[in-house]
Amino acid sequence: MMRTFGLAPSLDDIETLARAALARLPEPFAVHLEGVLLVVEDFADAETLADLGIDDPFELTGLYEGIPVGEKHHASGTLPDRIRLFRAAILDEWIARGDERLEHLVAHVLIHEVGHHFGLSDADIAALEDGA
């Protein structure tokens, strides 16, 4: 597939794609995502990367921060759960792949982080994706 490039998709463009992917999730999942913040940034900050042991910010396309659904206790004073997507890393992966629609890649990253919200490990998510 030949791509012609204009301006790179903005933070708002990536957020629009991610919100569209969220809207397509089936209802049993969607109800448990109410109150989860969606944040799109260019890169993860240095502290986040250090906490995860990641040297290259292009290696992190998304991150779930919060308490998985099955582990939640109704305690006050906790920050809301959030899913962070990292625009530059997503765009870098999209360009490197060359054969995938950006909408699909953003949805893939988002759904991976949604999986963590539901308490799934990376291995569990990979197994589900392989089986799909």
N, C-alpha and C positions, 0 to 999 in steps of 0.2 A: 504494500500500500504506500503510495506516495503522499507525503504530508507537505502542505504548504503552510508556512508559519507566519502568523501576524504577531500581535502582542501576546505575551505569555498570559495564561489565565490568571486572574487576580485572586486575592484571598477571598473576595466576595463570590467570584465564579466557583471556586472550589467548595465554598460553603453551600452555594445553591445546589451543586451536584450532590453533596453529602445529604442535605435536607431532602432532596428528591429520593435518594436511596432510603432514607429513614421512613419516608412516607409510604414506600412500597413494602415495608416489613409487615408480615401478617399480624393481626390484632393480638394474639396471645403474647407476642413479644413487645409490641408497641406500647401497651399499657404499662409495662415495667420500665419503659424508657422515659416516662414523664418525669420531668425534673432533672434529667441528665443534661448537663450543659454541653453544647457543641462549640468548640473553639478551633479556629483555623489560624495557624501562625506560619511564618516562613520556615523557621527551624525551631527545634527544641532548644531551650536555654542551656548554658554550660553546666549549671547545677544538675539539671535533669539528666543530661548525657553522662555526667560523672557518676551520679547515683546508679545509673544503669550499666556502667562500665563500657560505654560506647565512646570511641574516639572520633569517629567520623559522623557529623550531623546528617549526612546523606543516607546513613544506614537506618534512620528512624523515621518511618512514614506516619506513624500514629501511636497513640498511647491512651490507655484507659487509666484514669485515676479515680479511685473510690473504693467502696466496699461492695463486693459482688452481691447480687440479689439474695442468694441463699444464706449469706452471713450477716445480713443487716439486722441491727438492733435499733430500736427507735430511741436512740440517745440524742439529746439536743447538743448543740455546739459543734456538730461535725460539718465539714464543708460539703457542698453538693458534689455528687459524682460528676465527672466530666470526661468527655472524649476529646482529645486533642489530635488534630490532623496537621501534618507539616507539609505545606505547599511545595517548597523547593525540593524536598526529598521525593515527594510524589511525582512532581514533574520530571525530575532526573530519572526515576525508574520508568516512567511512561516513555520518555525519549529513548532510553536504553532498550526497551522492549521493542519499540517500533511497530508492533502489530496489534496493539490493544487500544481500544477506545478509552479516552480519559474517564468517561462516565463509569465504565466498568471497573477501572483501577481504583477510583475514589470509592465506589461502592464496596469493592473487595476490602480495602483498608478499613473502611468504616465498619463493615460487618465483622471483621476480625476483632476490632475493639469492642463491639457490642457483645461478642462471644465472651470476652473477659468480664464484661459487666454481669454476665450470667454465670460466672465462675468457671468458665472453661479454660483449660490450659492451652498453650500454643499447640501442643501435640493433639489435643482433642479437636481443636479448630481445624488443624491440618487434616486430620482423619475425616472430619465432616466434609471438608472441601473436596478431598480425594474421592469420597463416596458420592458426591453430588454430580 
